[in-house]
């Protein structure tokens, strides 16, 4: 079977890298596929049979010569990220199958979470996005962002819609910032509608909320709709902040400037209600206890503190207070500042200096009618080649 597959691919293309990747993949997983995945009711393998129109009549073309359609479709569906985008160039038959809407839908059911990190090289100043597959520990470098000229290397805000496999970058910070969209399905960047002109943004941040991107800064609040590729102006923030730390949870966007030297003034903070398009001042307990890098997991807001052994705290909205999270200690010996954090499902992902990554699994239980939140950590150490890279921001996507 595998020899037939290799011969089939060779007749279609000379892309050696793709060939080797697929061979390794099939050798590893094909026995498992043939037994289990054909029984998966969520995947309809027969709908991807490529058809070519020749002389006005439809003529069937084999996706992979010598293999049944079901096996060929299965192979294409399970080409891992980011190599599936390359497979489109193997042949027109493959391109038609892979770009079919039904194929794209089924591919989403097989996607896995990846950590995307915007990193800066401390010596060269080079900036690049890199993606980590947490299950294998493998890193991939994304194509360069199509940035406008004279863009400041620090003038970025990023957000993501994980289930859609889309990463958004707002670049610039001046009059009408550029919006870039990365799609994991194609491994490509594209320009989207710029933010409304005439609104000088200064410091700003962005978050994905219920299928929209909310950008917040000194120029106001702007909401981006990816479906229509349009921005609209939201309610203006009720006050000025020196810097913007933002996290979204439960349909709300929490914005804080956090504590900053010399710690003489209590930090300011605001909460944006997306459905009502209204801002309110953040509770004093939340803003005063916001003392580190924030992340949202399971509708809760967590903070990894910047002091001591970097304890993790979770916000209790009912009592406007922070509670320490139990469980394992944060791996400070490997995960060093600067670091950024993002969340997905029941996990916290922290990217740090040299691109070492910590993954914390959040566990929630009830003890004597009180909610108990704990975390267990594991570390994914980066290759030595990533030394001297520092993270600026990170997002999770299904790819």
N, C-alpha and C positions, 0 to 999 in steps of 0.2 A: 504494500500500500504506500509506504513512504517513498520507495524508489519511483513508483508511478507519479507521485506528487512532485518529486524533485524534477523528473523529466518534463512534466507538464509545465512547471514554472519556467524551466530553462527555455522551452520553446516559445514562451511568451515574452521573456525579458531577460536582459543581461544584468539586472540590478543585483549584484552579488550580495550586498549588505542585507537587502530585504530577503533574499533567498535563504541566507544563513539564519536570519532571525526566525523565519517561518519553519525551517527544518527543525531547529532546536525546540520550537514551540510544539510542533506536531509530535516529535519523538517523545516529548515529556508528557503531553496531555491527551493524545488521540485515543488511547485505550479507555480513558475515563469518559471522554466525550461520547464514544460510541455506545456506552452502557447507560449513562445517566442523562445527558443533556437532551437526547432526542425525546425524553419523556417530559421535558419542561413545557407546560402548556402556554407559557408566556412568549415562547419563541416560535414563530411560524416559518419554518425553513423553506417551504415550498413557494413563498411569494416573491422570492428574489431571483427567479430564473430569468437570466438575461435573454432578451429577444432582440434580434437585429432585423431591421426593415430593409429587405433587398428586393428591388423591383416591385414595390408595393405589396409584397407578401412577407409575412413574418416567418423567419427561419430561426430555429433554436440554435444557440451557440453554447458550447460547453464552457463553463467557467474555468474548469481545470480539465484538460483532455485526459480521458481515462478514468475519471472519478465520477461517481453519481452526483447529481445536483445537490442532494442533501449534505453529503460530505464536503463538497466544494463550498457550499454556503456556510457550513459550520466553520470551515477553515478561515474564511474571510471574516466572519463575525468575531472570531477569537484572535485575530491579529492584534497584539497589544498596542496600547498607546506608547509612543507617537507614530508607530510604523504604519498604521492603517492609512494615514494620509498619503504615504509614499506608494501604497499599493494601487492607488488610482492610476498611476502612470504605467502600470504593468501592461495594460491593454484597454481598449475601448469597452470590451465586455465587462471587465472588472470595474471600470469607472462607472458604467451604467448601473451595475449592481450595488456598488458602495454608496452612490449618491441617491439611490431610490429612497423616498420618504419612509417606506416600511422598514428598510434596512436600518436607516438612521434611528428609527424608533426602537427596534429590537436591540440595536447596539447600546442604547442607553440603559437597557435592563441588565447589561453585562458590564457596565462601566464600574470603575473602582475609584475611591477617593485618592487624590494626589495633592501634595502640598506644593504650592507655587510661591517662590520666594524672589523678591526683587533685591538683588545683591549689588554691593559696591566693592570694588577692589581698592584697598587702602593705599596702594602704591601708584597704580596707574589711573585711578579714577574711573575705570571702566564700569559701566552699569549693564546688568543683564538679568533676565528672568530665567530661573531654573526650576525644574519640577522634580519632586521626589516621589517615588512610589514607596510608601511606607512598608508595604508587605514584602518587598524584595530588597529595599535599601538602594535601589538604582536611581541615579540622577540623569536628567535630560536637560539640555540647554535649549531654550526657546529661540525662535527667530528674533532678530533685533526689532525693537519697536520702531515704527516709522515716525520718529520724532521731528517736529519742526526745528528749524535752525535756531540757535541761541536759547534753547530750552535749558533752564537751570537743572542741574543734576539732582537737586533736592525738591524741586517743585512738582511733586507727584502726589496724587491721592488715588488709591486703588480700592476696588470693591469687587464682589463676585456674586454670581447667581449659580451656586454649586450644581444644582440638578440640571440646569441648562448647559452646563459645561462652558460658561462664559466668564471671562475676566475683563474688567473694565479699568482703564487707567485715564485719569484726567490729568493732563500735562500742561504746565504753563504757569498759571497763577496770575496772569495779567488780564487784559480786556478780552473776554471770550476765550476760555481755555479749550484746547483740543481734547476730544474724547476718542480713545482708542479701545477697540474691542478685540479680544483674543478668543478664538473658538477652538476648543480642544479637538473637536471632530475633524477639523481641517488643518490644525497646527499652523494657523495663519492669523496675522493681525489685519485689521481693517479700520479705516477712519469712520467714525460716526458723527452725528450732529454735534457741533461745538456747544459749549454752555452759552447761555444768553450773553450777548455783548453788552458793554457799558456797565458791567458789574465787576469792579476790581475786587478780586477775591483775597489777595494776601495769603495769610495762613488758611488752610482749609483741609477738610477730611471728607471721606465718603464711606457709605455703607450700603449693602444690599438689603432691602426691606420689602418683603411680599411681592417679589417680581419687579421691583423698581430700584433705581439707584438714587439715594439721597446724598447730595453734596452740601456741606455746611461750611461756612467761612465768614470772614468779615464783610464779604460782599452780599451776603444773604443766604437763602436756602433755595436750592434748585433740585427738581425731581426729574429724573430721566426715565422714559418709558422705552425699553428695548424693542417692543413690538412695533411701535410707530416711529421709532428713531426720532423722538422729539423731547425737548426739555420744556418744563413749565416752571414759573417762579412760585415758590412757596412763601409762607409767612417768614418775615425777617426775624432773625434771632434777637431776643430782647435785650442783649447787652454785648459789649465787646469782650473778647477773651484774648489773652496773650498768646495762647497756643491751643491746639485742638486735639483732644483725645476723644475718640468716638467709638461707640459700640451699640449694636442694635439687638434688641431682645423683646419678644412679645409685642411686636408692632410698634415699638417705641425706639427712638434714637436718643441715646444718652451722650451728652457732650460735656466734657470737663477740661479745664486747663491743668488740673492736677497741682500738686505741690511743686514749687520751684524756688530756687535759692533767691533770697536768704530766708525763706519760710516765715516771713513777718506777717503776711496777709493770708487769710483763709482763702482757698481756691474757690473760684466761681464755677457754676455748672447749670446746665439747662436740659430739659427733657422735651423732645418733639413728639407729639401725637400725630402719626401719619394720617390716620383716617380723618381727623378733625382739622388738620393743618394748623395746629396751635402749638405754641411754646409755653412752658411754665418753668419756674425756677426749680432747680433740683433740691431735694431735701438736704438739710444741713448734715445729717448723718452720712448720707451717701457721698456728698462732695468732700467732706473732711476726712473720710476714711478711704478715699480713692487715692491710694499711695503707691501705684505701680502700673504695670502693663495690664490693660483690660482685655477681656474676652468673654463672649457669650456662648453658653452651652446649655441646651435643653430649656431655653427660655429664662435662664438665670444669668446674672452678671457676676463674673469672677474677676479678681485682681491678683496678679502675682506681685507681691510686695518688693520694693526696691531696697529694703533694709534687711539686715540679719541674714538668715538662711533662706530668704525669699519665700516666706510662708504664703500659702494660697488662702484667699478669703472669698466668701460668697455673700452677696448682698441679700438681706432680708427686707423686702419692701414693706411688709406689714408693720415692722417696728423701726424702719428707717435706720438700720444698723448693719454692720458687717460681722460675720461670724467666721472663725477660722475653720478651714477644711481639714478633716482628719486624714489619716493614711500616711503613705510614704513621704519622705522628705524630698523636696525639689532637688534634682541632681546638679547642684551648684558646682561640683568639681569638674563637670564637662560642659555644662550650659552656662556660658559666661556672657556678660553684657558686651555690646548692646544686643538685645533680643526683642523679637516681636512675637505676637501670638494671634492665633485664630482658632475657631472652634467649628466642629461639625459633629452632628448627632451627639454621642456621649463622650467625646474626646476633645482635649485641649492639645493643640500643636504649637510648640515653641521653637522657633528658629533662632540660633544664636551666632556669636562670633565663630568664624571658620565653618559656618553652616552646619554645625552639629545640631541635631533636632531631638527634643524631648516630647514624648507623647504621654499625656496623662488621661487615664480612663476614669471618668466620674461615676461614682456609685451613690445612689440615693436610697436610703432606707428609713424606717420609722422605729424609734426606740422610746418607749413610754410616752407615746403620742407626740413625740418630738421628731422632727425631720433631721436625719443624720446624713451629712454629705461627706464623702471621702474620695480620695484620689490615689491611684497607683500609677507609677511612672516607669517608662522604659525609654532607652536612649538609642538613637540611630546616629552613629558617628559618621561624619562625612569623609570622603577621600582626602588625602594629604594635599591634593591639587587645589582644594578649596580654601586652604589657609590664606589668610589675609583678606578674605571676603567677609563683609559685614552685611547683615540683613537690614533693609529699610522697611519693608512691609511684607506681609505674607497672606495668602488666601488659600482656601480649599476648593477644589473642583472635582467633579466626577469626570473621568477621562478614560 
